[in-house]
Amino acid sequence: MASVPPAGPEPLVVLSDVQKHYGQFQALKDIDLTVDRGEVVVVIGPSGSGKSTLCRTINRLETITSGTITIDGAPLPEEGKGLAKLRADVGMVFQSFNLFAHLTILENVTLGPIKVRKMKKADAEKEARALLDRVGVGHQADKLPAQLSGGQQQRVAIARALAMKPKVMLFDEPTSALDPEMINEVLDVMVGLAADGMTMIVVTHEMGFARKAANRVVFMADGQIVEQATPERFFTQPESDRAKDFLSKLITH
């Protein structure tokens, strides 16, 4: 019988020497980042530091100027069917909910599995209802997005991404468009996903979430990764002056 190798970290998302230019402006500089399967990485930093751009390169919403990005060992595809498959494997939740306004909540969540994953409608609806229950909006399945609060719509957007059974979930400031009382209901869902072992890359200003759910905090400034550490170490003993300055400006209650 073959011996089973010890289970070490399994790299799932690997960015190597990634550069991104917009004309003369360099938005990402020398980005090296590996995210292991089951890891929750929270990306923080001042506005304009490249966090969202970094997030959007991972499912090729933004192209990179040079360097390589691989998902589960495969390089990002250029166009066509490969790109559609990548987008199915890499779930994305944006600041704006991007739900289809003319479709019910249930239809929003089943659209991808039926069209892209070729699931039978009945199977897709059964899974969608289970996911909507999981994010706490199962009773809203037959409503239109406009009939839901922002927090509920964002939880539907998370369910929609999960319905594709992605290998990794990207969150680009998922709570920044929400009223304060709705933020926690979305973060609670994300904490639950993290606890279930979902691989997540989260760009956020919510430091409480970073402390609670992250395995690692990645701090960016001026398009570069300045430092990365466990939440405990980052928030108590930041190494760089940029991180110390950033943390000193956070509102502390």
Salt bridges, closest charged atoms under 4 A:
GLU10 OE1 - ARG37 NE 3.30
GLU39 OE1 - ARG216 NH2 2.95
GLU62 OE1 - LYS20 NZ 3.75
GLU62 OE2 - ARG56 NE 3.74
ASP72 OD1 - ARG37 NH2 2.85
ASP72 OD2 - LYS167 NZ 2.94
GLU78 OE1 - ARG60 NH2 3.27
GLU79 OE2 - ARG60 NH1 3.53
ASP89 OD2 - LYS85 NZ 2.85
ASP89 OD1 - ARG117 NH2 3.33
ASP89 OD2 - LYS167 NZ 3.99
GLU125 OE2 - LYS121 NZ 3.77
GLU127 OE1 - LYS165 NZ 2.40
ASP142 OD1 - ARG129 NH2 3.88
GLU173 OE1 - HIS205 NE2 3.25
GLU185 OE2 - ARG155 NH2 2.89
ASP196 OD2 - ARG134 NH2 2.82
ASP222 OD2 - ARG242 NH1 2.59
GLU239 OE2 - ARG233 NH2 3.62
ASP245 OD2 - LYS249 NZ 3.03
